[in-house]
Amino acid sequence: MRIKLDENIPVRLVDVLSDLGHDVDSVPMEGLSGKPDEVVWAAARNEGRFLVTQDLDFSDIRRFSPGSHDGVLIVRLRRPGRAALINRIGGFFQSEKVSDLVGCFVVLTERKVRIRRPSSRP
C-alpha cells in the first residue's frame, strides 16, 4: 500500500510500515511541514497515497467521502504520545488487511476501528 504520514504522526512509523512491505513517505520528509491541509491533501491524492493523520480537519466525511480518494486513517487516541501512536498504528497495519481499505474513510481508536467504505451505488 502507498501511505503518506501527516506531520502529526511519528516519522519512526516510516520504517515500521516499510518493514511491513508498504511504500511510505511523510509530510516532513517531503518538506511539507507547516503547509496548509489542502497542500498535504493534494500531495496524497496526486501520489495515490493513503493518508494517516490525527488532524480533525480531515474528519469531515462529506468532504473526504469514501471512494473519492485513496483512503484516510484518522487516529484518535486519548493519550497520543509517540510510543502509543507507533504501537497502535503499527499494530493496525500489521493485523488488518489494509489493502482492502483503499478508498475508505477509517477512524482508529484504542479499541475500535470504524470503516466507511465507498458506496456501491451507481
ZARO-898611 format. One record per residue: residue number from 1; y, z, x of N, C-alpha, C, O in turn. Coordinates in steps of 0.1 Angstrom, whole numbers. Each point is the difference from the previous one (the first is absolute). Example, Ala and Ser with C-alpha at 12.3 -4.5 7.8 and 13.67 -1.06 7.14 Angstrom:
+------+-------+-------+-------+-------+-------+-------+-------+-------+-------+-------+-------+-------+
! tinu !    nY !    nZ !    nX !   caY !   caZ !   caX !    cY !    cZ !    cX !    oY !    oZ !    oX !
+------+-------+-------+-------+-------+-------+-------+-------+-------+-------+-------+-------+-------+
!    1 !   -57 !    78 !   132 !    12 !     0 !    -9 !    12 !     0 !     9 !     0 !     7 !    10 !
!    2 !    11 !   -14 !   -14 !    11 !     0 !     9 !    11 !     8 !    -8 !    11 !     1 !     5 !
+------+-------+-------+-------+-------+-------+-------+-------+-------+-------+-------+-------+-------+
This chain:
+------+-------+-------+-------+-------+-------+-------+-------+-------+-------+-------+-------+-------+
! tinu !    nY !    nZ !    nX !   caY !   caZ !   caX !    cY !    cZ !    cX !    oY !    oZ !    oX !
+------+-------+-------+-------+-------+-------+-------+-------+-------+-------+-------+-------+-------+
!    1 !   -12 !     0 !     9 !    12 !     0 !    -9 !    12 !     0 !     9 !     0 !     6 !    11 !
!    2 !    11 !   -13 !   -15 !    12 !     0 !     7 !     9 !    11 !    -6 !     3 !     0 !   -12 !
!    3 !     2 !     9 !    20 !     7 !    12 !    -4 !    13 !     2 !     7 !     1 !    -3 !    12 !
!    4 !     9 !     7 !   -19 !    13 !     4 !     6 !     3 !    14 !    -4 !    -1 !     4 !   -11 !
!    5 !     3 !     4 !    22 !     4 !    14 !    -2 !    15 !     2 !     0 !     7 !    -5 !     9 !
!    6 !    -2 !    11 !   -19 !    14 !     3 !    -1 !     4 !    10 !    10 !    -8 !     6 !     7 !
!    7 !    21 !    -5 !    -4 !     5 !     9 !    10 !    -3 !    15 !    -2 !     1 !     8 !     9 !
!    8 !    -4 !    -4 !   -22 !    -3 !    14 !    -3 !   -15 !     3 !     1 !    -4 !    10 !    -5 !
!    9 !    -3 !   -19 !    11 !   -15 !     2 !     2 !    -2 !     1 !    15 !     5 !    -9 !     7 !
!   10 !   -13 !    19 !    -2 !    -2 !     1 !    14 !    -5 !   -13 !     7 !   -10 !    -5 !    -5 !
!   11 !    17 !     1 !    16 !    -4 !   -12 !     7 !   -15 !     2 !     6 !    -6 !   -10 !     2 !
!   12 !     2 !    22 !     0 !   -14 !     3 !     4 !   -10 !    -7 !    -9 !   -11 !    -3 !     5 !
!   13 !    14 !     1 !   -17 !    -9 !    -7 !    -9 !    -2 !   -14 !     3 !   -10 !    -6 !    -4 !
!   14 !    18 !     0 !    12 !    -2 !   -14 !     4 !   -14 !    -1 !     8 !    -8 !    -8 !    -3 !
!   15 !     6 !    17 !    12 !   -12 !     1 !     8 !   -12 !     4 !    -9 !   -11 !    -6 !     1 !
!   16 !    13 !    16 !   -10 !   -11 !     4 !    -8 !    -5 !   -11 !    -9 !   -12 !    -2 !    -1 !
!   17 !    22 !    -5 !    -6 !    -4 !   -11 !    -9 !    -5 !   -12 !     7 !    -9 !    -7 !    -5 !
!   18 !    15 !     4 !    17 !    -5 !   -11 !     8 !   -15 !     2 !     4 !    -8 !    -9 !     1 !
!   19 !     5 !    22 !     3 !   -14 !     3 !     4 !    -9 !    -2 !   -12 !   -12 !    -2 !     3 !
!   20 !    17 !     2 !   -15 !    -9 !    -3 !   -12 !    -1 !   -15 !    -3 !    -6 !    -4 !    -9 !
!   21 !    13 !    -4 !    18 !    -1 !   -14 !    -2 !    12 !    -7 !    -7 !    -1 !   -12 !    -3 !
!   22 !    11 !    19 !     0 !    12 !    -5 !    -7 !    10 !    -6 !    10 !     1 !     4 !    11 !
!   23 !     7 !   -13 !   -16 !    11 !    -6 !     7 !    12 !     8 !    -4 !     5 !    -2 !   -11 !
!   24 !     0 !    10 !    20 !    11 !    10 !    -4 !    12 !    -2 !     8 !     0 !    -2 !    13 !
!   25 !    12 !     2 !   -20 !    12 !     1 !     7 !     9 !    11 !    -7 !    -4 !     5 !   -10 !
!   26 !    15 !    -2 !    16 !     8 !    11 !    -6 !    15 !    -4 !     1 !     4 !    -9 !     8 !
!   27 !     4 !    14 !   -17 !    14 !    -2 !    -1 !     6 !     3 !    14 !     8 !    -8 !     5 !
!   28 !   -10 !    20 !     1 !     6 !     2 !    13 !    -4 !   -10 !    11 !     8 !    -4 !     8 !
!   29 !   -21 !     0 !    -8 !    -4 !   -10 !    10 !     7 !   -13 !    -1 !     1 !    -7 !    10 !
!   30 !     3 !     4 !   -22 !     7 !   -13 !    -3 !    15 !     1 !     2 !     7 !   -10 !    -2 !
!   31 !    -2 !    22 !     5 !    15 !     2 !     1 !     7 !     0 !   -14 !    11 !    -3 !    -1 !
!   32 !   -19 !     7 !    -9 !     6 !     0 !   -14 !     4 !    14 !    -4 !     4 !     2 !   -12 !
!   33 !    -5 !     8 !    20 !     3 !    14 !    -3 !    15 !     0 !    -5 !     9 !    -6 !     7 !
!   34 !    -7 !    13 !   -18 !    14 !     2 !    -5 !     5 !   -12 !    -8 !    11 !     0 !    -6 !
!   35 !   -19 !   -11 !     5 !     4 !   -11 !    -8 !    -2 !     3 !   -14 !    -8 !     8 !    -4 !
!   36 !    15 !   -15 !    -5 !    -1 !     2 !   -15 !   -15 !    -3 !    -4 !    -7 !    -8 !     6 !
!   37 !     4 !    14 !   -17 !   -14 !    -2 !    -6 !    -3 !   -14 !    -2 !   -11 !    -5 !     1 !
!   38 !    22 !    -3 !    -6 !    -2 !   -14 !    -3 !    -5 !    -8 !    13 !    -8 !    -9 !    -2 !
!   39 !    13 !    13 !    13 !    -4 !    -7 !    13 !   -14 !     4 !     3 !    -8 !    -9 !     4 !
!   40 !     4 !    22 !    -5 !   -14 !     4 !     2 !    -9 !    -7 !    -9 !   -11 !    -5 !     4 !
!   41 !    15 !     5 !   -17 !    -9 !    -7 !   -10 !    -2 !   -14 !     2 !   -11 !    -6 !    -1 !
!   42 !    22 !    -1 !     5 !     0 !   -14 !     3 !   -10 !    -3 !    12 !    -7 !   -10 !     0 !
!   43 !     8 !    18 !    10 !    -9 !    -1 !    12 !   -14 !     1 !    -4 !    -9 !    -7 !     4 !
!   44 !     6 !    18 !   -12 !   -14 !     2 !    -5 !    -5 !   -12 !    -8 !   -11 !    -5 !     2 !
!   45 !    19 !     0 !   -11 !    -4 !   -11 !    -8 !    -2 !   -13 !     8 !    -9 !    -7 !    -2 !
!   46 !    19 !     4 !    10 !    -1 !   -12 !     8 !   -12 !     0 !    10 !    -5 !   -11 !     3 !
!   47 !     1 !    22 !     1 !   -11 !     1 !     9 !   -14 !     3 !    -7 !   -10 !     0 !     6 !
!   48 !    11 !     1 !   -20 !   -12 !     2 !    -7 !    -7 !    13 !     3 !   -12 !     1 !     1 !
!   49 !    21 !    10 !     0 !    -5 !    13 !     4 !     0 !    10 !   -12 !     9 !     0 !    -9 !
!   50 !   -19 !     9 !     9 !    -1 !    11 !    -9 !     9 !    11 !     6 !    -2 !     5 !    11 !
!   51 !    12 !    -1 !   -19 !    10 !    10 !     5 !    -4 !    14 !    -3 !    -4 !     3 !   -11 !
!   52 !     4 !     6 !    21 !    -3 !    14 !    -1 !    13 !     7 !     2 !     6 !    -1 !    11 !
!   53 !    -2 !    10 !   -21 !    13 !     6 !     1 !     0 !    13 !    -7 !    -9 !     3 !    -9 !
!   54 !    19 !     6 !    12 !     2 !    12 !    -8 !    13 !    -2 !    -8 !     4 !     9 !    -8 !
!   55 !     3 !   -20 !     9 !    13 !    -3 !    -6 !    -2 !    -2 !   -15 !    -5 !   -10 !    -4 !
!   56 !    11 !    19 !    -3 !    -1 !    -2 !   -15 !     8 !   -12 !    -6 !    -1 !    -3 !   -11 !
!   57 !     9 !    -3 !    20 !     7 !   -12 !    -5 !   -10 !   -11 !    -3 !     3 !    -9 !    -7 !
!   58 !   -15 !    10 !    13 !   -10 !   -10 !    -2 !    -9 !     4 !   -12 !   -10 !    -7 !    -2 !
!   59 !    13 !    18 !    -5 !    -9 !     5 !   -10 !     3 !    -6 !   -14 !    -7 !     4 !   -10 !
!   60 !    16 !   -13 !     8 !     3 !    -6 !   -13 !   -10 !   -11 !    -2 !     2 !   -11 !     5 !
!   61 !   -11 !    14 !   -14 !   -11 !    -9 !    -2 !     5 !   -13 !    -8 !    -7 !   -10 !     1 !
!   62 !    18 !    11 !    -7 !     6 !   -12 !    -7 !     5 !   -10 !    11 !    -1 !   -12 !    -1 !
!   63 !     7 !    18 !    11 !     6 !    -8 !    11 !   -11 !    -5 !    10 !     1 !   -11 !     5 !
!   64 !   -11 !    19 !    -3 !   -11 !    -3 !     9 !   -13 !    -1 !    -7 !   -10 !     7 !     3 !
!   65 !    10 !   -15 !   -14 !   -11 !    -1 !    -9 !   -13 !    -6 !     8 !     1 !    -9 !     8 !
!   66 !   -12 !    15 !   -12 !   -13 !    -5 !     7 !    -1 !   -15 !    -2 !     2 !    -6 !   -10 !
!   67 !    -7 !     0 !    21 !    -2 !   -15 !     0 !    12 !    -8 !     5 !    -1 !   -12 !     2 !
!   68 !    13 !    19 !    -1 !    12 !    -7 !     5 !     2 !     2 !    15 !    10 !    -5 !     5 !
!   69 !   -20 !    11 !     1 !     1 !     3 !    15 !   -14 !     2 !     5 !    -9 !    -1 !    -7 !
!   70 !     8 !     4 !    20 !   -13 !     2 !     6 !    -5 !    15 !    -1 !   -11 !     3 !     5 !
!   71 !    19 !     5 !   -11 !    -4 !    14 !    -2 !    10 !    10 !     5 !     7 !    -2 !    10 !
!   72 !    -6 !    13 !   -17 !     8 !    12 !     4 !    -8 !    12 !    -2 !    -6 !     2 !   -10 !
!   73 !     7 !     7 !    21 !    -6 !    13 !    -1 !    11 !    10 !     2 !     6 !     1 !    10 !
!   74 !    -3 !     7 !   -21 !    10 !    10 !     0 !    -8 !    13 !     3 !    -9 !     4 !    -8 !
!   75 !    13 !     3 !    19 !    -7 !    12 !     4 !     9 !    12 !    -5 !    12 !     1 !     4 !
!   76 !   -18 !     8 !   -12 !     7 !    12 !    -5 !    -8 !    12 !     3 !    -7 !     5 !    -9 !
!   77 !    10 !     1 !    20 !    -7 !    13 !     4 !    10 !    11 !    -2 !    12 !    -2 !     2 !
!   78 !   -17 !    14 !    -6 !     9 !    11 !    -2 !     6 !     5 !    13 !    12 !     4 !     1 !
!   79 !   -20 !    -5 !    10 !     4 !     4 !    13 !    -2 !   -12 !    10 !   -11 !     0 !     6 !
!   80 !    20 !    -9 !    -6 !    -3 !   -13 !     7 !     3 !     1 !    15 !     8 !    -9 !     5 !
!   81 !   -14 !    18 !     2 !     2 !     1 !    14 !    -8 !   -12 !     7 !    -8 !    -6 !    -6 !
!   82 !    11 !     4 !    19 !    -6 !   -11 !     7 !   -15 !     1 !    -1 !    -7 !   -10 !    -3 !
!   83 !     1 !    21 !     6 !   -15 !     2 !     0 !    -5 !    -3 !   -14 !   -11 !    -7 !    -1 !
!   84 !    17 !    13 !    -9 !    -5 !    -2 !   -14 !     1 !   -15 !    -4 !   -10 !    -5 !    -6 !
!   85 !    20 !    -2 !    10 !     1 !   -14 !    -3 !   -10 !    -8 !     7 !    -7 !    -9 !    -6 !
!   86 !     5 !    11 !    19 !   -10 !    -7 !     8 !   -14 !     2 !    -6 !    -8 !    -9 !    -2 !
!   87 !     5 !    22 !    -1 !   -14 !     3 !    -6 !    -2 !    -6 !   -13 !   -10 !    -6 !    -3 !
!   88 !    20 !     7 !    -6 !    -2 !    -5 !   -14 !     0 !   -15 !     0 !    -9 !    -6 !    -7 !
!   89 !    18 !    -1 !    13 !     1 !   -14 !     0 !   -12 !    -6 !     8 !    -6 !   -10 !    -5 !
!   90 !     3 !    15 !    17 !   -11 !    -4 !     7 !   -13 !     1 !    -7 !    -9 !    -9 !    -1 !
!   91 !     7 !    21 !    -6 !   -12 !     2 !    -8 !    -1 !    -9 !   -12 !   -11 !    -5 !    -3 !
!   92 !    22 !     2 !    -3 !     1 !   -10 !   -11 !    -5 !   -13 !     4 !    -9 !    -6 !    -6 !
!   93 !    14 !     1 !    17 !    -4 !   -14 !     5 !   -14 !     0 !     5 !    -6 !   -11 !     0 !
!   94 !     1 !    22 !     4 !   -14 !     1 !     5 !   -10 !     1 !   -12 !   -11 !    -6 !     1 !
!   95 !    15 !    13 !   -11 !   -10 !     2 !   -11 !     1 !   -10 !   -12 !   -10 !    -2 !    -7 !
!   96 !    21 !    -4 !     5 !     2 !   -10 !   -11 !    -2 !   -14 !     5 !     1 !    -3 !    11 !
!   97 !    -5 !    -5 !   -21 !    -2 !   -15 !     3 !    14 !    -6 !    -2 !     3 !    -5 !   -11 !
!   98 !     6 !     7 !    21 !    14 !    -4 !    -2 !     2 !   -15 !    -1 !    10 !    -4 !    -5 !
!   99 !   -20 !    -4 !     9 !     2 !   -14 !    -3 !     1 !    -4 !   -14 !     6 !   -10 !    -4 !
!  100 !   -11 !    19 !    -5 !     1 !    -2 !   -14 !    14 !     4 !    -6 !     3 !    -2 !   -12 !
!  101 !     5 !     8 !    21 !    13 !     5 !    -5 !    12 !   -10 !     3 !    11 !     3 !    -3 !
!  102 !   -14 !   -15 !     8 !    10 !   -10 !     3 !     6 !    -3 !   -14 !    -6 !    -3 !   -10 !
!  103 !    20 !     4 !    10 !     7 !    -3 !   -13 !     2 !    12 !    -9 !     6 !    -1 !   -10 !
!  104 !   -12 !    12 !    14 !     0 !    12 !    -9 !    12 !     9 !     4 !     6 !    -1 !    11 !
!  105 !    -2 !     9 !   -21 !    10 !    11 !     2 !    -8 !    13 !     0 !    -7 !     3 !   -10 !
!  106 !     7 !     4 !    21 !    -9 !    12 !     2 !     9 !    12 !     3 !     9 !    -1 !     8 !
!  107 !   -13 !    12 !   -14 !     7 !    13 !     3 !   -11 !     9 !     6 !   -11 !     2 !    -7 !
!  108 !    13 !     4 !    18 !    -9 !     8 !     7 !     5 !    15 !     1 !    11 !     2 !     6 !
!  109 !   -18 !     7 !   -11 !     4 !    14 !     1 !   -11 !     8 !     7 !   -10 !    -7 !     5 !
!  110 !    11 !    20 !    -3 !   -10 !     7 !     7 !   -14 !    -1 !    -7 !   -10 !    -1 !     7 !
!  111 !    10 !     0 !   -20 !   -13 !     0 !    -7 !    -3 !   -13 !    -8 !   -12 !    -2 !    -4 !
!  112 !    22 !    -6 !     2 !    -3 !   -11 !    -9 !     5 !   -13 !     6 !     8 !    -1 !     9 !
!  113 !   -14 !   -10 !   -14 !     5 !   -14 !     3 !     2 !    -6 !   -14 !   -10 !    -1 !    -8 !
!  114 !    22 !    -4 !     5 !     3 !    -7 !   -12 !     2 !   -14 !     4 !     9 !    -3 !     8 !
!  115 !   -16 !    -6 !   -15 !     1 !   -14 !     3 !     4 !    -8 !   -12 !    -6 !     1 !   -11 !
!  116 !    16 !    -9 !    12 !     4 !   -10 !   -10 !    -3 !   -13 !     5 !     6 !    -5 !    10 !
!  117 !   -15 !    -2 !   -16 !    -4 !   -13 !     4 !     7 !   -11 !    -7 !     6 !     2 !   -10 !
!  118 !    -5 !   -14 !    16 !     7 !   -11 !    -6 !    -7 !    -3 !   -14 !   -12 !     1 !    -2 !
!  119 !    21 !    -5 !    -7 !    -5 !    -3 !   -14 !    -8 !   -13 !     1 !     3 !    -9 !     7 !
!  120 !   -14 !     9 !   -15 !    -8 !   -12 !     0 !     5 !    -9 !   -12 !    -6 !   -11 !    -2 !
!  121 !    16 !    15 !    -4 !     6 !    -9 !   -11 !     6 !   -12 !     5 !     6 !     0 !    11 !
!  122 !    -7 !   -11 !   -18 !     6 !   -13 !     4 !    15 !     1 !     1 !     7 !   -10 !     3 !
+------+-------+-------+-------+-------+-------+-------+-------+-------+-------+-------+-------+-------+
